[in-house]
Amino acid sequence: MSLLSHYSVDELKLVYRVLHAALPENPELMDSLLLEELQSYLQAKAKSEGVDVSLHAQWAAWLGGSLLRGL
């Protein structure tokens, strides 16, 4: 069981959106193991809900939030 499962999915989505939006100003985040694990965890959750995460529009819609314009 992932340690991330202790947190609400909505909270994790928010954290992911904030981190992802910060990539242009903080390119070192691209190598962040935490961001990679968070993305993998959220993608698995989305897939379990029938979301095709390979389609950007579906992945972005599932993530929600106003920061998606930069994704």
MARBA-3410 file (N, C-alpha, C, O; in Angstrom, 1 decimal):
71
0.8,-1.2,0.0,0.0,0.0,0.0,0.9,1.3,0.0,1.8,1.4,0.8 ~ 0.6,2.2,-0.9,1.3,3.4,-1.0,1.1,4.3,0.2,-0.1,4.4,0.7 ~ 2.1,5.0,0.6,1.9,6.0,1.7,0.9,7.1,1.3,0.3,7.8,2.1 ~ 0.8,7.3,0.0,-0.1,8.4,-0.6,-1.5,8.0,-0.3,-2.4,8.9,-0.3 ~ -1.8,6.8,-0.1,-3.2,6.3,0.1,-3.8,6.9,1.4,-5.0,6.8,1.7
-2.9,7.4,2.3,-3.4,8.0,3.6,-4.0,9.4,3.4,-4.6,9.9,4.3 ~ -3.8,9.9,2.2,-4.3,11.3,1.9,-5.5,11.2,1.0,-5.7,10.3,0.2 ~ -6.4,12.2,1.0,-7.5,12.3,0.1,-7.0,12.5,-1.3,-6.0,13.2,-1.5 ~ -7.7,11.9,-2.2,-7.4,12.1,-3.6,-7.5,13.6,-4.0,-6.7,14.0,-4.8 ~ -8.5,14.2,-3.5,-8.7,15.7,-3.9,-7.5,16.5,-3.4,-7.0,17.4,-4.1
-7.0,16.2,-2.2,-5.8,16.9,-1.7,-4.6,16.6,-2.6,-3.8,17.5,-2.9 ~ -4.4,15.3,-2.9,-3.3,14.9,-3.8,-3.4,15.6,-5.2,-2.3,15.9,-5.7 ~ -4.6,15.7,-5.7,-4.7,16.3,-7.0,-4.3,17.8,-6.9,-3.6,18.3,-7.8 ~ -4.6,18.5,-5.8,-4.2,19.9,-5.6,-2.7,20.0,-5.6,-2.1,20.8,-6.2 ~ -2.1,19.1,-4.8,-0.6,19.2,-4.6,0.0,18.9,-6.0,1.0,19.6,-6.4
-0.5,17.9,-6.7,0.0,17.6,-8.1,-0.1,18.9,-9.0,0.9,19.2,-9.7 ~ -1.3,19.5,-9.0,-1.5,20.6,-9.9,-0.5,21.8,-9.5,0.0,22.4,-10.4 ~ -0.3,22.0,-8.2,0.6,23.1,-7.8,2.0,22.8,-8.2,2.7,23.6,-8.7 ~ 2.4,21.5,-8.0,3.8,21.2,-8.4,4.0,21.2,-9.9,5.0,21.7,-10.4 ~ 3.0,20.7,-10.6,3.1,20.7,-12.1,3.2,22.1,-12.6,3.9,22.4,-13.5
2.4,23.0,-12.0,2.4,24.4,-12.5,3.7,25.1,-12.2,4.0,26.1,-12.9 ~ 4.4,24.6,-11.2,5.7,25.2,-10.8,6.9,24.7,-11.7,8.0,25.2,-11.5 ~ 6.6,23.8,-12.5,7.7,23.2,-13.4,8.5,24.2,-14.2,9.7,24.2,-14.2 ~ 7.8,25.2,-14.8,8.6,26.2,-15.6,9.6,27.0,-14.8,10.7,27.2,-15.3 ~ 9.2,27.3,-13.6,10.1,28.1,-12.7,11.1,27.2,-11.9,12.1,27.7,-11.4
10.8,25.9,-11.9,11.6,25.0,-11.1,11.8,23.7,-11.8,11.3,22.6,-11.5 ~ 12.6,23.8,-12.9,12.8,22.6,-13.8,13.4,21.4,-13.1,13.2,20.2,-13.5 ~ 14.0,21.6,-11.9,14.6,20.5,-11.2,13.5,19.5,-10.7,13.8,18.4,-10.3 ~ 12.2,20.0,-10.6,11.1,19.2,-10.2,10.9,18.0,-11.2,10.3,17.0,-10.8 ~ 11.4,18.2,-12.4,11.2,17.1,-13.4,11.9,15.8,-13.0,11.5,14.8,-13.3
12.9,16.0,-12.1,13.6,14.8,-11.6,13.2,14.4,-10.2,13.8,13.6,-9.6 ~ 12.1,15.0,-9.8,11.6,14.7,-8.4,10.9,13.3,-8.4,10.0,13.1,-9.1 ~ 11.5,12.5,-7.5,10.9,11.1,-7.3,9.5,11.3,-6.7,8.5,10.5,-7.0 ~ 9.3,12.3,-5.8,8.0,12.5,-5.2,6.9,12.9,-6.3,5.8,12.3,-6.3 ~ 7.3,13.8,-7.2,6.3,14.1,-8.2,6.0,12.9,-9.1,4.9,12.7,-9.6
7.0,12.1,-9.4,6.8,10.9,-10.3,5.9,9.9,-9.6,5.0,9.4,-10.2 ~ 6.1,9.7,-8.3,5.3,8.8,-7.5,3.9,9.3,-7.4,2.9,8.5,-7.5 ~ 3.7,10.6,-7.2,2.4,11.2,-7.1,1.7,11.1,-8.4,0.5,10.7,-8.4 ~ 2.3,11.3,-9.5,1.7,11.2,-10.8,1.3,9.8,-11.1,0.1,9.5,-11.5 ~ 2.1,8.8,-10.8,1.8,7.4,-11.0,0.6,7.0,-10.1,-0.3,6.3,-10.6
0.6,7.4,-8.9,-0.5,7.1,-8.0,-1.8,7.6,-8.5,-2.8,7.0,-8.6 ~ -1.8,8.9,-8.9,-3.0,9.6,-9.4,-3.5,9.0,-10.7,-4.7,8.8,-10.9 ~ -2.5,8.6,-11.5,-2.9,8.0,-12.8,-3.6,6.6,-12.6,-4.5,6.3,-13.3 ~ -3.1,5.9,-11.6,-3.7,4.6,-11.3,-5.1,4.8,-10.8,-6.0,4.1,-11.1 ~ -5.3,5.8,-9.9,-6.6,6.1,-9.4,-7.5,6.5,-10.6,-8.7,6.1,-10.6
-7.1,7.4,-11.4,-7.9,7.8,-12.6,-8.2,6.6,-13.5,-9.4,6.5,-13.9 ~ -7.3,5.8,-13.7,-7.6,4.6,-14.6,-8.6,3.7,-13.9,-9.5,3.1,-14.6 ~ -8.6,3.6,-12.6,-9.6,2.8,-11.9,-11.0,3.3,-12.0,-12.0,2.7,-11.8 ~ -11.1,4.6,-12.4,-12.3,5.3,-12.5,-12.7,5.4,-14.0,-13.7,6.1,-14.4 ~ -11.9,4.7,-14.9,-12.3,4.7,-16.3,-11.7,5.8,-17.1,-12.1,6.0,-18.3
-10.7,6.5,-16.6,-10.1,7.6,-17.3,-9.0,7.1,-18.1,-8.1,6.3,-17.6 ~ -8.9,7.5,-19.4,-7.8,7.2,-20.3,-6.7,8.2,-20.1,-6.8,9.3,-20.7 ~ -5.7,8.0,-19.2,-4.8,9.0,-18.9,-3.8,9.4,-20.0,-3.1,10.3,-20.0 ~ -3.9,8.5,-21.1,-3.0,8.9,-22.3,-3.7,10.0,-23.1,-3.0,10.5,-24.0 ~ -4.9,10.3,-22.8,-5.6,11.4,-23.5,-5.6,12.6,-22.6,-6.2,12.6,-21.5
-4.8,13.6,-23.0,-4.6,14.7,-22.1,-5.9,15.4,-21.6,-6.0,15.7,-20.4 ~ -6.9,15.5,-22.5,-8.2,16.1,-22.0,-8.8,15.3,-20.9,-9.4,15.9,-20.0 ~ -8.8,14.0,-21.0,-9.4,13.2,-19.9,-8.6,13.3,-18.6,-9.2,13.5,-17.5 ~ -7.3,13.2,-18.7,-6.4,13.3,-17.6,-6.6,14.7,-16.9,-6.8,14.8,-15.7 ~ -6.6,15.8,-17.7,-6.7,17.1,-17.2,-8.1,17.3,-16.5,-8.2,17.9,-15.5
-9.2,16.8,-17.2,-10.5,17.0,-16.6,-10.6,16.2,-15.3,-11.2,16.7,-14.3 ~ -10.0,15.1,-15.2,-10.0,14.3,-13.9,-9.3,15.0,-12.8,-9.7,15.1,-11.7 ~ -8.2,15.7,-13.2,-7.4,16.4,-12.2,-8.1,17.6,-11.7,-8.1,18.0,-10.5 ~ -8.9,18.3,-12.6,-9.7,19.4,-12.2,-8.8,20.6,-11.8,-7.6,20.5,-11.9 ~ -9.5,21.7,-11.4,-8.7,22.8,-10.9,-8.4,23.8,-11.9,-8.4,23.5,-13.1
-8.1,25.0,-11.5,-7.8,26.1,-12.4,-6.4,26.1,-13.0,-6.1,26.9,-13.9 ~ -5.5,25.3,-12.4,-4.1,25.3,-12.9,-3.9,24.5,-14.1,-2.8,24.4,-14.6 ~ -4.9,23.9,-14.6,-4.8,23.0,-15.8,-4.4,23.7,-17.0,-3.9,23.0,-18.0 ~ -4.6,24.9,-17.1,-4.2,25.6,-18.4,-2.8,25.4,-18.7,-2.4,25.4,-19.9 ~ -1.9,25.2,-17.7,-0.5,25.1,-18.0,-0.1,23.6,-18.2,1.1,23.4,-18.5
-1.0,22.7,-18.0,-0.7,21.3,-18.2,-0.6,20.9,-19.7,-0.3,19.7,-20.0
END
